[in-house]
Amino acid sequence: MTSKLTRSLLASSAAGLALSLLSLLPAQAHGGADHGVMGGALHPLMGLDHLALLLGVGLCAAQLGRSVLWAALSGALVGGLFGGFGGSLPGAEVLAALGVAALGTALFLSLRGTGSRSLVTLTSAAAVGVHAMLHGLEASGTAYWWLGSLLSSAAVVAASAWICQRLNRQLALAAAAVLAAAGALLALAPL
């Protein structure tokens, strides 16, 4: 019964992701942080790039363990502070989308036995770090905004990790491949 539910949830998620990607519109959740807990909580849910990254971190954590979560949290802290103090990278929006693709690719290779777990962990930290840098650059939000964003992000990662723990190896490989493709399409969307 659980396997059937997991397949149904994965199929629904894949269908929703596919429909979103068909539009090839860039996710515009970036562009000024609203103040308050609710503004922060809604922010990670407003763009496909946000959701794909959070789902990817949950998938990686489910397959490889908690070290991915600690790396992602560290990347978020460093990236957010870097951006908050004005640090930036050229093409950061595209880099954020490519980070999703890199995370999916690293996990796919790890699950196939041709990549290392540490590569997935480092990729997780880097991908989340770039994304958090963008938040730091744009965030005029209060500490409450950041709290809302953190809680919402943690909830999405936890839910996706819980669901993805129930995936068999083939479905986990497929999910990693979809994540890699989604990141690549998101990177191409602004073109």
Stockholm file with secondary structure:
# STOCKHOLM 1.0

chainA/1-191         MTSKLTRSLLASSAAGLALSLLSLLPAQAHGGADHGVMGGALHPLMGLDHLALLLGVGLCAAQLGRSVLWAALSGALVGGLFGGFGGSLPGAEVLAALGVAALGTALFLSLRGTGSRSLVTLTSAAAVGVHAMLHGLEASGTAYWWLGSLLSSAAVVAASAWICQRLNRQLALAAAAVLAAAGALLALAPL
#=GR chainA/1-191 SS CHHHHHHHHHHHHHHHHHHHHHHCCCCCCCSCCCSSHHHHHHGGGSCHHHHHHHHHHHHHHHHHCTHHHHHHHHHHHHHHHHHHTTCCCTTHHHHHHHHHHHHHHHHHHHHHTSSCHHHHHHHHHHHHHHHHHHHHHHCCCCHHHHHHHHHHHHHHHHHHHHHHTTCCHHHHHHHHHHHHHHHHHHHHTTC
#=GC SS_cons         CHHHHHHHHHHHHHHHHHHHHHHCCCCCCCSCCCSSHHHHHHGGGSCHHHHHHHHHHHHHHHHHCTHHHHHHHHHHHHHHHHHHTTCCCTTHHHHHHHHHHHHHHHHHHHHHTSSCHHHHHHHHHHHHHHHHHHHHHHCCCCHHHHHHHHHHHHHHHHHHHHHHTTCCHHHHHHHHHHHHHHHHHHHHTTC
//
